[in-house]
Structures are given as C-alpha cells and as structure tokens.
Amino acid sequence: MLCALAGCGEETVRPVEGGNATLGKRLVEQYQCTSCHAIPGAAGASSNVGPPLEGFGKRSYIAGRIPNLAPNLVQWLVNPPAMKPGTMMPNLGVSEAEARHMAAYLYSAE
C-alpha cells in the first residue's frame, strides 16, 4: 500500500473496510455527486464545479490538504465542512456506512 501511495507504478485499489464499490457507485449517483464533479462511470448530470475525480485513488490529498486515506475519505464524505471549514463541498447527510461504499467506488474509479 505504501508503494501505491507513493506512486511507485503499481496500480492497486485502496481497500475500504466495509465498503462495496458497486453500492458506492449507486450512492454516488443517488446523491448526484456528478452535479459538481466529473466521475468516471457514474451516471447523471456532468459538471466541473468541483474537481474531476478521475484517478481519485492515486491522489495524495483530499481537498488539497487532508491525507487521502480511507478513514479520512469516509469522514470527508460524511461531513466535509467539519474537516475543512469553508469548503464548498456541502454536507449531504451521507451516513458513515454509505460513505464507506462511496469511498470504495471512488478508489476503484479509473
């Protein structure tokens, strides 16, 4: 995993405990995340208000300063303003269980 985080060229999907990428894709579409982000494979309106999430699992940081680790991503999806006050990412009322699935999907999206 450290190699994947450091970008050593091995492509692995970051594991998310209790996360199911298939359910996560459905939740990403249900919460209409594509209304702000371009997300590979997710259906819905497409926008670039927020950053595109292509290759999200390969990024080092969430929102430019939070280490991109599964527990951090789950908490970010549950309540973004609590992790980065002033962020434009709203609190959508995502439960922690839903966030684990969504994180698994975002880490699997190419």
MMTF fields as JSON, N, C-alpha, C and O atoms, coordinates in Angstrom:
{
  "mmtfVersion": "1.0.0",
  "mmtfProducer": "UNKNOWN",
  "numBonds": 439,
  "numAtoms": 440,
  "numGroups": 110,
  "numChains": 1,
  "numModels": 1,
  "chainsPerModel": [1],
  "groupsPerChain": [110],
  "chainIdList": ["A"],
  "bondAtomList": [4, 2, 8, 6, 12, 10, 16, 14, 20, 18, 24, 22, 28, 26, 32, 30, 36, 34, 40, 38, 44, 42, 48, 46, 52, 50, 56, 54, 60, 58, 64, 62, 68, 66, 72, 70, 76, 74, 80, 78, 84, 82, 88, 86, 92, 90, 96, 94, 100, 98, 104, 102, 108, 106, 112, 110, 116, 114, 120, 118, 124, 122, 128, 126, 132, 130, 136, 134, 140, 138, 144, 142, 148, 146, 152, 150, 156, 154, 160, 158, 164, 162, 168, 166, 172, 170, 176, 174, 180, 178, 184, 182, 188, 186, 192, 190, 196, 194, 200, 198, 204, 202, 208, 206, 212, 210, 216, 214, 220, 218, 224, 222, 228, 226, 232, 230, 236, 234, 240, 238, 244, 242, 248, 246, 252, 250, 256, 254, 260, 258, 264, 262, 268, 266, 272, 270, 276, 274, 280, 278, 284, 282, 288, 286, 292, 290, 296, 294, 300, 298, 304, 302, 308, 306, 312, 310, 316, 314, 320, 318, 324, 322, 328, 326, 332, 330, 336, 334, 340, 338, 344, 342, 348, 346, 352, 350, 356, 354, 360, 358, 364, 362, 368, 366, 372, 370, 376, 374, 380, 378, 384, 382, 388, 386, 392, 390, 396, 394, 400, 398, 404, 402, 408, 406, 412, 410, 416, 414, 420, 418, 424, 422, 428, 426, 432, 430, 436, 434],
  "bondOrderList": [1, 1, 1, 1, 1, 1, 1, 1, 1, 1, 1, 1, 1, 1, 1, 1, 1, 1, 1, 1, 1, 1, 1, 1, 1, 1, 1, 1, 1, 1, 1, 1, 1, 1, 1, 1, 1, 1, 1, 1, 1, 1, 1, 1, 1, 1, 1, 1, 1, 1, 1, 1, 1, 1, 1, 1, 1, 1, 1, 1, 1, 1, 1, 1, 1, 1, 1, 1, 1, 1, 1, 1, 1, 1, 1, 1, 1, 1, 1, 1, 1, 1, 1, 1, 1, 1, 1, 1, 1, 1, 1, 1, 1, 1, 1, 1, 1, 1, 1, 1, 1, 1, 1, 1, 1, 1, 1, 1, 1],
  "groupList": [{"groupName": "MET", "atomNameList": ["N", "CA", "C", "O"], "elementList": ["N", "C", "C", "O"], "formalChargeList": [0, 0, 0, 0], "bondAtomList": [1, 0, 2, 1, 3, 2], "bondOrderList": [1, 1, 2], "singleLetterCode": "M", "chemCompType": "L-PEPTIDE LINKING"}, {"groupName": "LEU", "atomNameList": ["N", "CA", "C", "O"], "elementList": ["N", "C", "C", "O"], "formalChargeList": [0, 0, 0, 0], "bondAtomList": [1, 0, 2, 1, 3, 2], "bondOrderList": [1, 1, 2], "singleLetterCode": "L", "chemCompType": "L-PEPTIDE LINKING"}, {"groupName": "CYS", "atomNameList": ["N", "CA", "C", "O"], "elementList": ["N", "C", "C", "O"], "formalChargeList": [0, 0, 0, 0], "bondAtomList": [1, 0, 2, 1, 3, 2], "bondOrderList": [1, 1, 2], "singleLetterCode": "C", "chemCompType": "L-PEPTIDE LINKING"}, {"groupName": "ALA", "atomNameList": ["N", "CA", "C", "O"], "elementList": ["N", "C", "C", "O"], "formalChargeList": [0, 0, 0, 0], "bondAtomList": [1, 0, 2, 1, 3, 2], "bondOrderList": [1, 1, 2], "singleLetterCode": "A", "chemCompType": "L-PEPTIDE LINKING"}, {"groupName": "GLY", "atomNameList": ["N", "CA", "C", "O"], "elementList": ["N", "C", "C", "O"], "formalChargeList": [0, 0, 0, 0], "bondAtomList": [1, 0, 2, 1, 3, 2], "bondOrderList": [1, 1, 2], "singleLetterCode": "G", "chemCompType": "PEPTIDE LINKING"}, {"groupName": "GLU", "atomNameList": ["N", "CA", "C", "O"], "elementList": ["N", "C", "C", "O"], "formalChargeList": [0, 0, 0, 0], "bondAtomList": [1, 0, 2, 1, 3, 2], "bondOrderList": [1, 1, 2], "singleLetterCode": "E", "chemCompType": "L-PEPTIDE LINKING"}, {"groupName": "THR", "atomNameList": ["N", "CA", "C", "O"], "elementList": ["N", "C", "C", "O"], "formalChargeList": [0, 0, 0, 0], "bondAtomList": [1, 0, 2, 1, 3, 2], "bondOrderList": [1, 1, 2], "singleLetterCode": "T", "chemCompType": "L-PEPTIDE LINKING"}, {"groupName": "VAL", "atomNameList": ["N", "CA", "C", "O"], "elementList": ["N", "C", "C", "O"], "formalChargeList": [0, 0, 0, 0], "bondAtomList": [1, 0, 2, 1, 3, 2], "bondOrderList": [1, 1, 2], "singleLetterCode": "V", "chemCompType": "L-PEPTIDE LINKING"}, {"groupName": "ARG", "atomNameList": ["N", "CA", "C", "O"], "elementList": ["N", "C", "C", "O"], "formalChargeList": [0, 0, 0, 0], "bondAtomList": [1, 0, 2, 1, 3, 2], "bondOrderList": [1, 1, 2], "singleLetterCode": "R", "chemCompType": "L-PEPTIDE LINKING"}, {"groupName": "PRO", "atomNameList": ["N", "CA", "C", "O"], "elementList": ["N", "C", "C", "O"], "formalChargeList": [0, 0, 0, 0], "bondAtomList": [1, 0, 2, 1, 3, 2], "bondOrderList": [1, 1, 2], "singleLetterCode": "P", "chemCompType": "L-PEPTIDE LINKING"}, {"groupName": "ASN", "atomNameList": ["N", "CA", "C", "O"], "elementList": ["N", "C", "C", "O"], "formalChargeList": [0, 0, 0, 0], "bondAtomList": [1, 0, 2, 1, 3, 2], "bondOrderList": [1, 1, 2], "singleLetterCode": "N", "chemCompType": "L-PEPTIDE LINKING"}, {"groupName": "LYS", "atomNameList": ["N", "CA", "C", "O"], "elementList": ["N", "C", "C", "O"], "formalChargeList": [0, 0, 0, 0], "bondAtomList": [1, 0, 2, 1, 3, 2], "bondOrderList": [1, 1, 2], "singleLetterCode": "K", "chemCompType": "L-PEPTIDE LINKING"}, {"groupName": "GLN", "atomNameList": ["N", "CA", "C", "O"], "elementList": ["N", "C", "C", "O"], "formalChargeList": [0, 0, 0, 0], "bondAtomList": [1, 0, 2, 1, 3, 2], "bondOrderList": [1, 1, 2], "singleLetterCode": "Q", "chemCompType": "L-PEPTIDE LINKING"}, {"groupName": "TYR", "atomNameList": ["N", "CA", "C", "O"], "elementList": ["N", "C", "C", "O"], "formalChargeList": [0, 0, 0, 0], "bondAtomList": [1, 0, 2, 1, 3, 2], "bondOrderList": [1, 1, 2], "singleLetterCode": "Y", "chemCompType": "L-PEPTIDE LINKING"}, {"groupName": "SER", "atomNameList": ["N", "CA", "C", "O"], "elementList": ["N", "C", "C", "O"], "formalChargeList": [0, 0, 0, 0], "bondAtomList": [1, 0, 2, 1, 3, 2], "bondOrderList": [1, 1, 2], "singleLetterCode": "S", "chemCompType": "L-PEPTIDE LINKING"}, {"groupName": "HIS", "atomNameList": ["N", "CA", "C", "O"], "elementList": ["N", "C", "C", "O"], "formalChargeList": [0, 0, 0, 0], "bondAtomList": [1, 0, 2, 1, 3, 2], "bondOrderList": [1, 1, 2], "singleLetterCode": "H", "chemCompType": "L-PEPTIDE LINKING"}, {"groupName": "ILE", "atomNameList": ["N", "CA", "C", "O"], "elementList": ["N", "C", "C", "O"], "formalChargeList": [0, 0, 0, 0], "bondAtomList": [1, 0, 2, 1, 3, 2], "bondOrderList": [1, 1, 2], "singleLetterCode": "I", "chemCompType": "L-PEPTIDE LINKING"}, {"groupName": "PHE", "atomNameList": ["N", "CA", "C", "O"], "elementList": ["N", "C", "C", "O"], "formalChargeList": [0, 0, 0, 0], "bondAtomList": [1, 0, 2, 1, 3, 2], "bondOrderList": [1, 1, 2], "singleLetterCode": "F", "chemCompType": "L-PEPTIDE LINKING"}, {"groupName": "TRP", "atomNameList": ["N", "CA", "C", "O"], "elementList": ["N", "C", "C", "O"], "formalChargeList": [0, 0, 0, 0], "bondAtomList": [1, 0, 2, 1, 3, 2], "bondOrderList": [1, 1, 2], "singleLetterCode": "W", "chemCompType": "L-PEPTIDE LINKING"}],
  "groupTypeList": [0, 1, 2, 3, 1, 3, 4, 2, 4, 5, 5, 6, 7, 8, 9, 7, 5, 4, 4, 10, 3, 6, 1, 4, 11, 8, 1, 7, 5, 12, 13, 12, 2, 6, 14, 2, 15, 3, 16, 9, 4, 3, 3, 4, 3, 14, 14, 10, 7, 4, 9, 9, 1, 5, 4, 17, 4, 11, 8, 14, 13, 16, 3, 4, 8, 16, 9, 10, 1, 3, 9, 10, 1, 7, 12, 18, 1, 7, 10, 9, 9, 3, 0, 11, 9, 4, 6, 0, 0, 9, 10, 1, 4, 7, 14, 5, 3, 5, 3, 8, 15, 0, 3, 3, 13, 1, 13, 14, 3, 5],
  "groupIdList": [1, 2, 3, 4, 5, 6, 7, 8, 9, 10, 11, 12, 13, 14, 15, 16, 17, 18, 19, 20, 21, 22, 23, 24, 25, 26, 27, 28, 29, 30, 31, 32, 33, 34, 35, 36, 37, 38, 39, 40, 41, 42, 43, 44, 45, 46, 47, 48, 49, 50, 51, 52, 53, 54, 55, 56, 57, 58, 59, 60, 61, 62, 63, 64, 65, 66, 67, 68, 69, 70, 71, 72, 73, 74, 75, 76, 77, 78, 79, 80, 81, 82, 83, 84, 85, 86, 87, 88, 89, 90, 91, 92, 93, 94, 95, 96, 97, 98, 99, 100, 101, 102, 103, 104, 105, 106, 107, 108, 109, 110],
  "secStructList": [7, 2, 2, 2, 2, 2, 6, 7, 1, 7, 7, 7, 7, 7, 7, 7, 6, 6, 7, 7, 2, 2, 2, 2, 2, 2, 2, 2, 2, 2, 6, 6, 4, 4, 4, 6, 1, 7, 7, 6, 6, 7, 7, 1, 7, 7, 7, 7, 1, 1, 7, 7, 7, 6, 6, 4, 4, 4, 7, 1, 3, 3, 6, 6, 6, 3, 3, 7, 7, 2, 2, 2, 2, 2, 2, 2, 2, 2, 7, 2, 2, 2, 2, 1, 6, 6, 7, 1, 1, 7, 7, 7, 7, 7, 7, 2, 2, 2, 2, 2, 2, 2, 2, 2, 2, 2, 2, 2, 7, 7],
  "xCoordList": [0.826, 0.0, 0.872, 0.534, 1.975, 2.82, 3.326, 3.451, 3.617, 4.092, 3.007, 3.3, 1.74, 0.653, 0.503, 0.261, 0.647, 0.527, 1.672, 1.495, 2.83, 3.997, 4.072, 4.907, 3.192, 3.183, 4.301, 4.934, 4.565, 5.65, 5.274, 6.066, 4.128, 3.759, 2.833, 2.156, 2.776, 1.837, 0.452, 0.24, -0.482, -1.836, -2.653, -2.949, -3.01, -3.868, -5.003, -4.856, -6.123, -7.261, -7.133, -6.947, -7.236, -7.138, -8.34, -9.477, -8.098, -9.228, -9.979, -9.382, -11.284, -12.118, -12.898, -13.772, -12.586, -13.24, -14.75, -15.225, -15.484, -16.947, -17.486, -18.687, -16.629, -17.06, -17.304, -16.571, -18.336, -18.68, -18.773, -19.658, -17.858, -17.799, -19.074, -19.46, -19.728, -20.974, -22.062, -22.753, -22.202, -23.171, -22.745, -23.582, -21.438, -20.929, -21.251, -21.585, -21.155, -21.491, -22.949, -23.287, -23.81, -25.241, -25.474, -26.286, -24.769, -24.937, -24.392, -24.988, -23.255, -22.696, -23.721, -23.887, -24.394, -25.426, -26.65, -27.226, -27.047, -28.214, -28.016, -28.934, -26.834, -26.543, -26.168, -25.868, -26.189, -25.935, -24.58, -24.464, -23.579, -22.234, -21.731, -20.88, -22.273, -21.835, -22.377, -21.984, -23.274, -23.743, -22.625, -22.701, -21.598, -20.443, -19.124, -18.206, -19.031, -17.769, -17.949, -18.978, -16.986, -16.921, -16.366, -15.256, -17.159, -16.767, -16.866, -17.959, -15.748, -15.77, -16.75, -16.728, -17.611, -18.53, -19.81, -20.72, -19.927, -21.137, -22.097, -21.702, -23.358, -24.389, -24.893, -24.793, -25.43, -26.023, -25.509, -24.698, -26.003, -25.549, -24.05, -23.524, -23.373, -21.923, -21.537, -21.992, -20.706, -20.298, -18.844, -18.291, -18.247, -16.879, -16.802, -15.782, -17.899, -17.884, -16.809, -16.031, -16.794, -15.76, -14.715, -14.914, -13.62, -12.58, -13.057, -13.852, -12.574, -12.883, -12.271, -11.205, -12.948, -12.481, -11.844, -11.696, -11.475, -10.752, -9.438, -8.708, -9.15, -7.906, -7.831, -6.74, -8.983, -9.0, -8.151, -7.496, -8.161, -7.406, -5.904, -5.179, -5.43, -3.995, -3.551, -2.36, -4.513, -4.17, -3.636, -3.987, -2.804, -2.209, -3.107, -3.066, -3.913, -4.709, -6.17, -6.498, -7.027, -8.441, -8.555, -8.038, -9.225, -9.431, -8.115, -8.073, -7.058, -5.789, -4.947, -3.806, -5.483, -4.665, -4.909, -4.169, -5.921, -6.231, -5.63, -5.963, -4.757, -4.168, -5.25, -6.231, -5.043, -6.049, -5.962, -5.429, -6.495, -6.578, -8.051, -8.869, -8.395, -9.809, -10.574, -11.658, -10.063, -10.842, -11.084, -12.147, -10.098, -10.272, -11.315, -12.141, -11.275, -12.245, -13.663, -14.6, -13.816, -15.142, -15.642, -16.787, -14.805, -15.222, -15.475, -16.378, -14.691, -14.901, -16.276, -16.993, -16.643, -17.936, -19.098, -20.179, -18.885, -19.937, -20.154, -21.296, -19.081, -19.228, -18.012, -17.113, -17.982, -16.819, -16.493, -15.32, -17.499, -17.147, -16.483, -15.733, -16.754, -16.118, -14.628, -13.839, -14.239, -12.831, -12.085, -10.877, -12.801, -12.163, -13.177, -13.919, -13.197, -14.134, -13.961, -12.844, -15.089, -15.055, -15.086, -15.145, -15.046, -15.09, -16.427, -17.451, -16.394, -17.621, -18.387, -19.541, -17.749, -18.4, -19.406, -19.03, -20.693, -21.711, -21.826, -21.391, -22.412, -22.783, -24.093, -25.122, -24.053, -25.22, -26.034, -27.034, -25.623, -26.33, -25.982, -26.784, -24.8, -24.331, -23.993, -23.281, -24.508, -24.183, -22.768, -22.201, -22.205, -20.867, -20.843, -19.885, -21.881, -21.942, -21.993, -21.301, -22.817, -22.894, -21.544, -21.103, -20.895, -19.602, -18.553, -17.713, -18.58, -17.612, -17.809, -16.838, -19.062, -19.334, -18.893, -18.275, -19.215, -18.847, -17.325, -16.794, -16.64, -15.174, -14.615, -13.673, -15.195, -14.734, -14.913, -14.053, -16.015, -16.229, -15.229, -14.619, -15.062, -14.144, -12.718, -11.986, -12.322, -10.98, -10.865, -9.766, -11.985, -11.928, -12.09, -11.727, -12.637, -12.885, -11.55, -10.691, -11.395, -10.125, -10.04, -9.049],
  "yCoordList": [-1.189, 0.0, 1.256, 2.231, 1.254, 2.433, 2.754, 3.919, 1.699, 1.913, 2.596, 3.498, 2.163, 2.78, 4.242, 5.095, 4.532, 5.91, 6.76, 7.945, 6.167, 6.92, 7.009, 7.733, 6.267, 6.336, 5.551, 6.037, 4.348, 3.523, 2.808, 2.014, 3.058, 2.455, 1.265, 0.918, 0.616, -0.477, 0.108, 1.028, -0.448, 0.059, -0.895, -2.015, -0.454, -1.236, -0.339, 0.88, -0.954, -0.21, -0.173, -1.205, 1.014, 1.149, 0.455, 0.676, -0.367, -1.045, -0.095, 0.779, -0.279, 0.482, -0.544, -1.228, -0.65, -1.636, -1.409, -0.311, -2.446, -2.361, -1.678, -1.424, -1.372, -0.678, -1.622, -2.592, -1.327, -2.102, -1.115, -0.259, -1.237, -0.265, -0.235, 0.83, -1.359, -1.387, -0.566, 0.229, -0.768, 0.039, 1.502, 2.403, 1.726, 3.092, 3.843, 5.027, 3.174, 3.817, 4.244, 5.352, 3.353, 3.676, 4.886, 5.756, 4.937, 6.057, 7.362, 8.424, 7.278, 8.475, 9.047, 10.264, 8.179, 8.63, 9.15, 10.168, 8.459, 8.865, 10.249, 11.07, 10.508, 11.811, 12.864, 14.008, 12.47, 13.372, 14.074, 15.276, 13.31, 13.867, 14.413, 15.302, 13.866, 14.329, 15.718, 16.306, 16.251, 17.613, 18.628, 19.774, 18.205, 19.081, 18.499, 19.247, 17.172, 16.513, 15.619, 14.955, 15.595, 14.578, 13.317, 13.317, 12.238, 10.989, 9.867, 9.571, 9.244, 8.188, 7.08, 6.547, 6.747, 5.626, 5.95, 5.121, 7.116, 7.472, 8.22, 9.138, 7.811, 8.446, 9.709, 9.857, 10.603, 11.817, 13.032, 12.937, 14.178, 15.432, 15.552, 15.14, 16.109, 16.234, 17.694, 18.551, 17.964, 19.34, 19.368, 18.35, 20.52, 20.695, 21.801, 22.481, 21.981, 22.959, 22.56, 23.391, 21.275, 20.723, 20.038, 19.896, 19.618, 18.964, 17.62, 16.932, 17.246, 15.911, 14.86, 15.076, 13.728, 12.712, 11.515, 10.455, 11.674, 10.63, 10.342, 11.263, 9.068, 8.689, 9.119, 9.306, 9.278, 9.79, 8.94, 9.473, 7.637, 6.745, 6.944, 6.491, 7.605, 7.836, 9.18, 9.487, 9.96, 11.282, 11.188, 10.276, 12.118, 12.135, 12.814, 12.479, 13.76, 14.55, 14.66, 14.605, 14.814, 15.131, 16.629, 17.136, 17.335, 18.779, 19.533, 20.588, 18.987, 19.682, 19.636, 20.097, 19.082, 19.073, 17.925, 17.779, 17.119, 16.001, 14.739, 14.407, 14.024, 12.812, 11.864, 11.571, 11.399, 10.568, 9.128, 8.248, 8.914, 7.604, 7.281, 8.181, 5.997, 5.596, 6.187, 6.732, 6.107, 6.679, 8.187, 8.695, 8.892, 10.333, 10.584, 11.487, 9.781, 9.972, 9.699, 10.414, 8.673, 8.367, 9.555, 9.978, 10.089, 11.228, 12.466, 13.25, 12.64, 13.752, 13.648, 14.644, 12.461, 12.281, 12.46, 12.895, 12.132, 12.294, 13.77, 14.222, 14.522, 15.929, 16.74, 16.998, 17.139, 17.877, 19.161, 19.405, 20.004, 21.24, 20.999, 21.848, 19.85, 19.561, 19.297, 19.535, 18.805, 18.512, 19.676, 19.817, 20.514, 21.673, 22.826, 23.013, 23.587, 24.712, 25.632, 25.934, 26.065, 26.953, 26.233, 26.877, 24.901, 24.159, 24.39, 24.637, 24.306, 24.442, 23.119, 23.08, 22.044, 20.733, 20.704, 20.834, 20.531, 20.577, 19.268, 18.214, 19.357, 18.171, 17.673, 18.341, 16.503, 15.97, 15.017, 14.468, 14.814, 13.885, 12.428, 11.533, 12.195, 10.836, 10.147, 10.705, 8.927, 8.171, 7.601, 7.562, 7.159, 6.585, 5.31, 5.075, 4.484, 3.249, 3.582, 2.961, 4.565, 4.978, 5.516, 5.232, 6.293, 6.883, 5.806, 5.968, 4.718, 3.622, 3.049, 2.792, 2.854, 2.336, 3.351, 2.981, 4.611, 5.65, 5.767, 5.949, 5.663, 5.72, 4.541, 4.702, 3.359, 2.177, 2.415, 2.04, 3.028, 3.314, 4.358, 4.177, 5.431, 6.485, 5.964, 6.374, 5.064, 4.489, 3.522, 3.292, 2.958, 1.998, 2.676, 2.102, 3.901, 4.603, 4.997, 5.582, 4.679, 4.959, 6.39, 6.809],
  "zCoordList": [0.0, 0.0, 0.0, -0.67, 0.729, 0.741, -0.651, -1.027, -1.416, -2.769, -3.598, -4.383, -3.425, -4.174, -3.782, -4.635, -2.492, -2.036, -2.552, -2.834, -2.675, -3.125, -4.647, -5.188, -5.343, -6.789, -7.426, -8.363, -6.946, -7.465, -8.755, -9.264, -9.28, -10.542, -10.412, -11.38, -9.234, -9.061, -8.877, -8.086, -9.627, -9.515, -8.665, -9.082, -7.493, -6.615, -6.159, -6.068, -5.879, -5.365, -3.85, -3.205, -3.298, -1.847, -1.209, -1.626, -0.219, 0.426, 1.36, 1.989, 1.437, 2.37, 3.178, 2.645, 4.454, 5.307, 5.296, 5.587, 4.962, 4.929, 3.693, 3.608, 2.731, 1.524, 0.364, 0.167, -0.396, -1.586, -2.748, -2.772, -3.712, -4.808, -5.641, -6.124, -5.82, -6.609, -5.917, -6.553, -4.608, -3.857, -3.844, -3.9, -3.77, -3.755, -5.031, -4.986, -6.165, -7.435, -7.423, -7.84, -6.942, -6.873, -5.96, -6.276, -4.84, -3.901, -4.473, -4.289, -5.169, -5.817, -6.802, -6.896, -7.521, -8.468, -7.712, -8.093, -6.646, -5.856, -5.249, -5.259, -4.726, -4.115, -5.161, -4.82, -6.43, -7.559, -7.444, -7.682, -7.081, -6.96, -8.298, -8.337, -9.4, -10.721, -11.052, -12.059, -10.221, -10.483, -10.209, -10.653, -9.481, -9.233, -9.756, -10.094, -9.821, -10.185, -11.406, -11.538, -12.277, -13.329, -12.672, -12.14, -12.718, -12.06, -13.092, -13.574, -13.433, -14.444, -14.078, -12.969, -15.039, -14.861, -14.133, -14.12, -13.526, -12.783, -13.704, -14.422, -13.67, -14.477, -13.791, -12.573, -14.587, -14.046, -14.779, -15.701, -14.345, -14.931, -14.727, -13.694, -15.697, -15.596, -15.445, -16.203, -14.473, -14.231, -13.774, -13.357, -13.857, -13.38, -12.333, -12.215, -11.563, -10.482, -9.459, -8.992, -9.132, -8.26, -9.13, -10.337, -8.543, -9.35, -9.902, -9.261, -11.087, -11.609, -10.687, -10.11, -10.555, -9.619, -10.308, -9.701, -11.546, -12.266, -11.537, -11.169, -11.335, -10.673, -9.219, -8.681, -8.577, -7.204, -6.258, -5.361, -6.453, -5.578, -5.651, -4.765, -6.677, -6.843, -6.254, -6.209, -5.812, -5.283, -3.861, -3.112, -3.507, -2.17, -1.143, 0.041, -1.592, -0.657, -1.081, -2.267, -0.097, -0.279, -0.03, 0.966, -0.926, -0.781, -0.604, 0.03, -1.163, -1.195, 0.056, 0.042, 1.164, 2.38, 3.354, 4.327, 3.111, 4.009, 3.395, 2.258, 4.105, 3.524, 2.996, 3.679, 1.77, 1.108, 1.608, 0.932, 2.798, 3.425, 3.596, 3.782, 3.534, 3.565, 4.754, 4.547, 5.987, 7.098, 6.922, 7.279, 6.373, 6.137, 5.052, 5.177, 3.986, 2.908, 3.413, 3.057, 4.233, 4.785, 5.608, 5.449, 6.474, 7.293, 6.434, 6.726, 5.391, 4.466, 3.809, 3.711, 3.364, 2.697, 3.675, 3.278, 4.935, 5.95, 6.261, 6.339, 6.438, 6.832, 6.391, 7.191, 5.128, 4.624, 5.392, 5.674, 5.748, 6.458, 7.815, 8.296, 8.433, 9.723, 9.543, 10.458, 8.362, 8.12, 7.505, 7.697, 6.765, 6.141, 6.146, 5.182, 7.23, 7.288, 6.08, 5.662, 5.536, 4.386, 3.051, 2.004, 3.072, 1.815, 1.105, 1.742, -0.206, -0.99, -1.029, -1.455, -0.585, -0.579, 0.576, 1.741, 0.238, 1.292, 2.064, 1.599, 3.236, 3.997, 3.39, 3.493, 2.761, 2.066, 2.926, 2.463, 4.163, 5.032, 4.758, 5.023, 4.233, 3.939, 5.257, 6.092, 5.44, 6.651, 6.527, 5.435, 7.652, 7.607, 6.771, 6.035, 6.872, 6.072, 4.582, 3.775, 4.227, 2.82, 2.354, 1.24, 3.215, 2.849, 2.599, 1.714, 3.353, 3.115, 1.708, 0.996, 1.314, -0.03, -1.101, -2.099, -0.881, -1.848, -1.962, -3.057, -0.851, -0.871, -1.663, -2.439, -1.467, -2.218, -3.715, -4.511, -4.093, -5.521, -6.021, -7.074, -5.282, -5.738, -5.868, -6.768, -4.973, -5.072, -6.252, -6.757, -6.693, -7.807, -9.163, -10.189, -9.176, -10.442, -11.068, -10.409, -12.31, -13.013, -13.404, -14.001]
}
